[in-house]
Amino acid sequence: MKNLKFDGRYKDMLLSGRKRATIRLGKKINLRPGDEVLIHSGGYVLGKGIIKRVETKKVSELTDEDASLDGFKNKSELLKALKEHYKHLTPETPATIIEFEITKLLDTPILSADFPYEGNNPIEIAEKALKYLDNLSFEEIALLNLFLKEGSLRKAAYKLGGLNKRYKIREVLRKAYEELKKKGLMEPKI
C-alpha cells in the first residue's frame, strides 16, 4: 500500500475532514486515482484513504478552490504555507494537486515506524514466526532471536555492525509477517 505523509501540524485538519487534498511541488508523483493509501501525520498512521484526483499545474495557476481543498482559507494562505515547505517556489514551479478521501480512521493512531506490519507489533511477529514457521533459514532464525534478545531494531542492528543493518531484520520481519498472514495467524489491524 502506498503512503501519503503530512507534517504533524495538519493532523487536526485531516481528522476533521477539512484537508481533502495536498499540493506537492513537481510532476513526478507515484499516485493515481483509485490508489489506496495510508494517511500519516506527525509520524503516526491516522487511517486509510483513496486517491480521487491527481492534477499538475503551475503554482501561478493554483486557485482559491485548490487552497480550500488543502484546508486553507484562500490561495494567499496556501502560498504562504507552501513557501514554508519549499524555499525555491516560483510562479512557474509545477505543483501537483493530490485530492483524496479518508475512508477509514483508526481509533488510536499507530506509529508510522510500526506500520510496515499493518499495525502489528514486530516483537509479536518475531515470537510467532519462531514458534509457528518451519521454513525460516538459519540466518533468519538468528536475526529474529537477536531482535527479541535486544528488544529493538536499533539495538539489534548495532550488534550486527551498525544502524545500516536494520534492513536485514526488517526484511525477515516482513517475510515472517506475510507468512503468518497466509497461515491465518495474524491479520492487519487496519
C-alpha positions as a Markdown table, in Angstrom:
| # | Residue | x | y | z |
|---|---|---|---|---|
| 1 | Met | 0.0 | 0.0 | 0.0 |
| 2 | Lys | 1.3 | 3.5 | -0.8 |
| 3 | Asn | 1.7 | 6.3 | 1.7 |
| 4 | Leu | 0.6 | 9.9 | 1.9 |
| 5 | Lys | 2.6 | 11.7 | 4.6 |
| 6 | Phe | 1.8 | 15.1 | 6.2 |
| 7 | Asp | 3.5 | 17.3 | 8.7 |
| 8 | Gly | 2.1 | 16.9 | 12.2 |
| 9 | Arg | 0.6 | 20.4 | 12.1 |
| 10 | Tyr | -2.0 | 19.1 | 9.6 |
| 11 | Lys | -3.3 | 16.3 | 11.8 |
| 12 | Asp | -6.4 | 18.1 | 13.1 |
| 13 | Met | -7.3 | 19.3 | 9.6 |
| 14 | Leu | -7.0 | 15.7 | 8.3 |
| 15 | Leu | -9.1 | 14.2 | 11.2 |
| 16 | Ser | -11.8 | 16.8 | 10.8 |
| 17 | Gly | -12.0 | 16.3 | 7.1 |
| 18 | Arg | -11.1 | 19.9 | 6.4 |
| 19 | Lys | -8.0 | 18.9 | 4.5 |
| 20 | Arg | -9.0 | 16.8 | 1.5 |
| 21 | Ala | -6.1 | 17.5 | -0.8 |
| 22 | Thr | -2.4 | 18.2 | -0.7 |
| 23 | Ile | -0.2 | 20.1 | -3.0 |
| 24 | Arg | 3.3 | 18.8 | -3.7 |
| 25 | Leu | 5.8 | 20.5 | -5.9 |
| 26 | Gly | 6.9 | 18.7 | -9.0 |
| 27 | Lys | 5.3 | 16.4 | -11.6 |
| 28 | Lys | 6.7 | 13.1 | -10.6 |
| 29 | Ile | 4.1 | 11.7 | -8.2 |
| 30 | Asn | 3.6 | 7.9 | -7.9 |
| 31 | Leu | -0.1 | 8.2 | -7.0 |
| 32 | Arg | -3.0 | 7.7 | -9.4 |
| 33 | Pro | -6.8 | 8.0 | -8.9 |
| 34 | Gly | -8.1 | 4.8 | -7.3 |
| 35 | Asp | -4.9 | 4.1 | -5.3 |
| 36 | Glu | -5.4 | 3.1 | -1.7 |
| 37 | Val | -3.1 | 4.9 | 0.7 |
| 38 | Leu | -2.2 | 5.1 | 4.3 |
| 39 | Ile | -2.6 | 8.6 | 5.7 |
| 40 | His | 0.3 | 9.6 | 8.0 |
| 41 | Ser | 0.7 | 12.8 | 10.1 |
| 42 | Gly | 3.4 | 13.7 | 12.6 |
| 43 | Gly | 4.9 | 10.2 | 12.5 |
| 44 | Tyr | 1.6 | 8.4 | 13.0 |
| 45 | Val | -0.7 | 6.5 | 10.7 |
| 46 | Leu | -4.2 | 8.0 | 11.1 |
| 47 | Gly | -6.1 | 5.8 | 8.7 |
| 48 | Lys | -6.7 | 4.7 | 5.1 |
| 49 | Gly | -7.7 | 6.8 | 2.1 |
| 50 | Ile | -8.3 | 6.6 | -1.6 |
| 51 | Ile | -6.8 | 9.0 | -4.2 |
| 52 | Lys | -9.6 | 10.8 | -6.1 |
| 53 | Arg | -7.7 | 13.1 | -8.4 |
| 54 | Val | -4.1 | 13.9 | -9.4 |
| 55 | Glu | -3.6 | 17.1 | -11.4 |
| 56 | Thr | -0.5 | 19.2 | -12.2 |
| 57 | Lys | -0.4 | 22.9 | -12.9 |
| 58 | Lys | 1.9 | 25.8 | -12.3 |
| 59 | Val | 2.0 | 27.5 | -8.9 |
| 60 | Ser | 0.6 | 30.6 | -10.5 |
| 61 | Glu | -2.4 | 28.7 | -11.7 |
| 62 | Leu | -3.5 | 27.4 | -8.3 |
| 63 | Thr | -6.9 | 28.7 | -7.2 |
| 64 | Asp | -8.8 | 29.5 | -4.0 |
| 65 | Glu | -10.7 | 26.2 | -4.6 |
| 66 | Asp | -7.4 | 24.3 | -4.6 |
| 67 | Ala | -6.5 | 26.1 | -1.4 |
| 68 | Ser | -9.8 | 25.2 | 0.2 |
| 69 | Leu | -9.4 | 21.5 | -0.6 |
| 70 | Asp | -6.0 | 21.7 | 1.0 |
| 71 | Gly | -7.5 | 23.2 | 4.2 |
| 72 | Phe | -6.6 | 26.8 | 3.7 |
| 73 | Lys | -8.8 | 29.9 | 3.5 |
| 74 | Asn | -7.5 | 31.1 | 0.2 |
| 75 | Lys | -4.7 | 30.9 | -2.3 |
| 76 | Ser | -2.6 | 33.5 | -0.5 |
| 77 | Glu | -2.7 | 31.4 | 2.8 |
| 78 | Leu | -1.8 | 28.3 | 0.7 |
| 79 | Leu | 1.2 | 30.0 | -1.0 |
| 80 | Lys | 2.5 | 31.1 | 2.4 |
| 81 | Ala | 2.4 | 27.5 | 3.7 |
| 82 | Leu | 4.0 | 26.2 | 0.5 |
| 83 | Lys | 6.8 | 28.7 | 0.9 |
| 84 | Glu | 7.5 | 27.3 | 4.4 |
| 85 | His | 7.9 | 23.8 | 3.0 |
| 86 | Tyr | 9.5 | 24.7 | -0.3 |
| 87 | Lys | 12.1 | 27.5 | -0.3 |
| 88 | His | 12.6 | 27.8 | -4.1 |
| 89 | Leu | 9.0 | 28.4 | -5.0 |
| 90 | Thr | 8.3 | 30.4 | -8.2 |
| 91 | Pro | 5.1 | 31.1 | -10.1 |
| 92 | Glu | 6.4 | 28.7 | -12.8 |
| 93 | Thr | 7.1 | 25.8 | -10.4 |
| 94 | Pro | 5.0 | 22.8 | -11.2 |
| 95 | Ala | 2.6 | 21.8 | -8.4 |
| 96 | Thr | 0.7 | 18.6 | -8.2 |
| 97 | Ile | -2.7 | 18.5 | -6.5 |
| 98 | Ile | -3.5 | 15.2 | -4.9 |
| 99 | Glu | -7.1 | 15.0 | -3.8 |
| 100 | Phe | -8.0 | 12.2 | -1.5 |
| 101 | Glu | -10.8 | 10.8 | 0.6 |
| 102 | Ile | -10.2 | 9.3 | 4.0 |
| 103 | Thr | -12.1 | 6.0 | 4.0 |
| 104 | Lys | -11.2 | 4.8 | 7.5 |
| 105 | Leu | -9.8 | 6.4 | 10.6 |
| 106 | Leu | -8.0 | 4.4 | 13.3 |
| 107 | Asp | -9.4 | 4.6 | 16.8 |
| 108 | Thr | -5.9 | 5.0 | 18.0 |
| 109 | Pro | -3.2 | 6.3 | 15.6 |
| 110 | Ile | -0.2 | 3.9 | 15.2 |
| 111 | Leu | 3.4 | 4.9 | 15.0 |
| 112 | Ser | 4.4 | 5.1 | 11.3 |
| 113 | Ala | 7.6 | 3.1 | 12.1 |
| 114 | Asp | 5.4 | 0.2 | 13.3 |
| 115 | Phe | 3.2 | 0.2 | 10.2 |
| 116 | Pro | 5.2 | -1.9 | 7.7 |
| 117 | Tyr | 3.4 | -4.8 | 9.6 |
| 118 | Glu | 0.0 | -3.2 | 9.2 |
| 119 | Gly | -0.2 | -2.1 | 12.8 |
| 120 | Asn | 1.1 | -5.4 | 14.3 |
| 121 | Asn | 3.9 | -5.3 | 16.9 |
| 122 | Pro | 7.2 | -6.5 | 15.4 |
| 123 | Ile | 8.1 | -8.3 | 18.7 |
| 124 | Glu | 4.9 | -10.4 | 18.4 |
| 125 | Ile | 5.7 | -11.1 | 14.8 |
| 126 | Ala | 9.1 | -12.4 | 15.7 |
| 127 | Glu | 7.8 | -14.5 | 18.5 |
| 128 | Lys | 5.1 | -16.1 | 16.4 |
| 129 | Ala | 7.4 | -16.6 | 13.5 |
| 130 | Leu | 9.9 | -18.6 | 15.7 |
| 131 | Lys | 7.0 | -20.6 | 17.1 |
| 132 | Tyr | 4.9 | -21.4 | 14.0 |
| 133 | Leu | 7.0 | -21.0 | 10.9 |
| 134 | Asp | 9.1 | -24.0 | 9.8 |
| 135 | Asn | 10.5 | -22.5 | 6.6 |
| 136 | Leu | 12.9 | -20.0 | 8.2 |
| 137 | Ser | 16.6 | -20.2 | 7.3 |
| 138 | Phe | 19.3 | -20.5 | 10.0 |
| 139 | Glu | 20.2 | -16.8 | 9.4 |
| 140 | Glu | 16.5 | -15.7 | 9.7 |
| 141 | Ile | 16.1 | -17.5 | 13.0 |
| 142 | Ala | 19.3 | -16.0 | 14.3 |
| 143 | Leu | 18.2 | -12.5 | 13.3 |
| 144 | Leu | 14.8 | -12.9 | 14.9 |
| 145 | Asn | 16.4 | -14.2 | 18.1 |
| 146 | Leu | 18.8 | -11.3 | 18.2 |
| 147 | Phe | 16.0 | -8.8 | 17.7 |
| 148 | Leu | 14.0 | -10.4 | 20.5 |
| 149 | Lys | 17.0 | -10.5 | 22.8 |
| 150 | Glu | 17.8 | -6.9 | 22.2 |
| 151 | Gly | 14.2 | -5.7 | 22.2 |
| 152 | Ser | 14.6 | -3.2 | 19.4 |
| 153 | Leu | 15.6 | -2.9 | 15.7 |
| 154 | Arg | 18.2 | -0.2 | 16.6 |
| 155 | Lys | 19.9 | -2.3 | 19.3 |
| 156 | Ala | 19.9 | -5.4 | 17.2 |
| 157 | Ala | 21.3 | -3.5 | 14.2 |
| 158 | Tyr | 24.2 | -2.2 | 16.3 |
| 159 | Lys | 25.0 | -5.8 | 17.3 |
| 160 | Leu | 25.2 | -6.6 | 13.6 |
| 161 | Gly | 27.6 | -3.8 | 12.9 |
| 162 | Gly | 25.6 | -0.6 | 12.7 |
| 163 | Leu | 22.2 | 1.1 | 12.0 |
| 164 | Asn | 22.6 | 0.4 | 8.3 |
| 165 | Lys | 22.0 | -3.3 | 9.1 |
| 166 | Arg | 18.3 | -2.7 | 10.2 |
| 167 | Tyr | 17.2 | -3.6 | 6.7 |
| 168 | Lys | 18.2 | -7.2 | 7.3 |
| 169 | Ile | 15.9 | -7.5 | 10.3 |
| 170 | Arg | 13.1 | -5.6 | 8.7 |
| 171 | Glu | 13.2 | -7.9 | 5.6 |
| 172 | Val | 12.9 | -11.0 | 7.9 |
| 173 | Leu | 10.1 | -9.4 | 9.8 |
| 174 | Arg | 8.2 | -8.5 | 6.7 |
| 175 | Lys | 8.6 | -12.0 | 5.2 |
| 176 | Ala | 7.6 | -13.6 | 8.5 |
| 177 | Tyr | 4.5 | -11.3 | 8.8 |
| 178 | Glu | 3.4 | -12.2 | 5.3 |
| 179 | Glu | 3.8 | -15.9 | 6.0 |
| 180 | Leu | 1.9 | -15.6 | 9.3 |
| 181 | Lys | -0.9 | -13.8 | 7.5 |
| 182 | Lys | -1.1 | -16.6 | 4.9 |
| 183 | Lys | -1.4 | -19.2 | 7.7 |
| 184 | Gly | -4.2 | -17.1 | 9.3 |
| 185 | Leu | -2.1 | -16.5 | 12.4 |
| 186 | Met | -2.0 | -12.7 | 12.1 |
| 187 | Glu | -4.1 | -10.1 | 10.4 |
| 188 | Pro | -3.9 | -6.4 | 9.7 |
| 189 | Lys | -5.0 | -4.1 | 12.4 |
| 190 | Ile | -6.3 | -1.5 | 10.0 |
